[in-house]
């Protein structure tokens, strides 16, 4: 086990899977000669050559379609979105073709494809490049959606995604590429899709969060520990399929829940998780489930406003204190 | 300190209004939880109404001698600094006119139709019917009437978890003041209440009873059919009767022996019957049951109603958890209940919630009779007098003491054989009365 960055962990996952399985290839803008816009594919062109690391024109709908076609005839493409916001111009390919082909062909075709790239709020990338893109995909039957929070998860989940026979939306984050953590070297290290993890054990309240929000919730949890509030943190890791069992199990223990998400709250992941908790653990709840979500606005470019658009630590703290009735009710 | 609304409590299922006999506290008096605020007259009994919250009795809205419908605001408890004008303004018009002392006229007009602005730890009294889903018995050891939460009227606001824990631990949510947002009862309130345990009432130790108060068993097809058919023949409760004669010689002798013991309370025949019924009900939960329309509610505790004749009627005080009480405890408590029934000093919790009843006309030299079931109970036992009668003994005739018992049963709940088996076991207990002591 070595300490490495989230970026390097992704690179290891791609390299190991390409070495293991000759059907795996990369396709996208700048993935080859430029080593990737965010250097996730560094050195892979050199090792695997231009047949397996394919630079494309700026046309997401085109190279996503190429990926789908390749997957249909037996290859295992990994399509890179320079940022996931660009997947919007490929959304018909993803939603109407990749997700549905297995169903509409009566199982004659599978689309074992990964579409990966960074998404979510970053640093002054403004309205069009800061979106929590998972919300556009986890609604769609036929897609799996992964949001890995740590370097080890990034590696283990990307390798599982590449080995999965379904289209997998794998959304990283610009802000996490330099995060360091311990990552297993074992080429068979896998984290199954659809498995949440308890990142921090606690007894008073369950906080569900992923990606940057998980790190922010972790800070809040440390602060609340000083006040005597014991926070359990659950990271779903895969948003679809969602591991509600782990979430419900935690809520049954703590009797309170707060869901934190960076995206705008309306019909968001927080609503989905909150309704699962209400349906499955109603009698265990001692307070209504609270959501802390991004504001209902496009991401501002101004730094001070950008900070207010996503859930701040203060808002997370306030929500946790509210469900714990920690401010005198 | 929050403002506490004092409302006319619902003291019996049938009660629609109550009359204030007198106020025992005056406006301006400081009151503590548990203080007696007033005496209230109902159709059943004169009941003392206790304060729940602490503070100053700021306003009395219904003077002594007047009647008020259940759920009506009749007084307000608050700290002197609390603004209660909005609350008074929301009270019935005749009352609002008196609110000038506390709030300005314009404020009063502005807020008349608005909800009370001050934090009130309870749902506003509504015209909604009493909520029957609270399964815990009103604990006899807690204040009989909650004034902070309208007793048995309106909705009790409690978290799902609090409701679950309350049902498991036998805490009556209606008697709690919630500490959550908007007065919601949350887990810590229920846990605190169940840890507080017995309150100020005279409590003869009853062992803690584990487990839920009751369970709802789904109707079997045949039971559903019986439940449909029987009321057609004798609406609304289809009665049937099972009678048995009990040899009371040994019970009589035991009673004489107990009376000879120093320092023991007098044990009546009825006390023996109550004790025997409690033990038998535990063995025959099907008799300790009530018809609920789509299900049969089977009680796991024996709360036995004991009919007490009054000059102008009848009242049935309830001896709770008889299954957990010794003969001496039953004797002491039953006598206390009966005496207070005759002086009309019963508390609300003592005249409701029976799971089974006993009517004893033995003192009137009645050989046997049939009693009418007191819904929603499923059965009632009619007890005749203990008579000296000629009996056939091994070799010839002798003189024995005999008592007739008649069980009236709700056919929707049980059948003849079930009632007969209950009676058989009851008879055996009374004929081998040492079993009542162990």
HADDOCK unambig.tbl for C-alpha pairs under 7 A between the chains (distance, minus, plus):
assign (segid A and resid 282 and name CA) (segid B and resid 160 and name CA) 6.32 0.50 0.50
assign (segid A and resid 283 and name CA) (segid B and resid 160 and name CA) 4.65 0.50 0.50
assign (segid A and resid 283 and name CA) (segid B and resid 161 and name CA) 5.08 0.50 0.50
assign (segid A and resid 283 and name CA) (segid B and resid 164 and name CA) 6.54 0.50 0.50
assign (segid A and resid 284 and name CA) (segid B and resid 160 and name CA) 6.41 0.50 0.50
assign (segid A and resid 284 and name CA) (segid B and resid 161 and name CA) 4.75 0.50 0.50
assign (segid A and resid 285 and name CA) (segid B and resid 159 and name CA) 6.64 0.50 0.50
assign (segid A and resid 285 and name CA) (segid B and resid 160 and name CA) 5.70 0.50 0.50
assign (segid A and resid 285 and name CA) (segid B and resid 161 and name CA) 5.12 0.50 0.50
assign (segid A and resid 286 and name CA) (segid B and resid 159 and name CA) 4.99 0.50 0.50
assign (segid A and resid 286 and name CA) (segid B and resid 160 and name CA) 6.21 0.50 0.50
assign (segid A and resid 286 and name CA) (segid B and resid 161 and name CA) 5.05 0.50 0.50
assign (segid A and resid 286 and name CA) (segid B and resid 162 and name CA) 6.51 0.50 0.50
assign (segid A and resid 286 and name CA) (segid B and resid 186 and name CA) 5.85 0.50 0.50
assign (segid A and resid 286 and name CA) (segid B and resid 187 and name CA) 6.19 0.50 0.50
assign (segid A and resid 287 and name CA) (segid B and resid 159 and name CA) 6.18 0.50 0.50
assign (segid A and resid 325 and name CA) (segid B and resid 180 and name CA) 6.35 0.50 0.50
assign (segid A and resid 329 and name CA) (segid B and resid 179 and name CA) 6.36 0.50 0.50
assign (segid A and resid 329 and name CA) (segid B and resid 180 and name CA) 5.06 0.50 0.50
assign (segid A and resid 329 and name CA) (segid B and resid 181 and name CA) 5.16 0.50 0.50
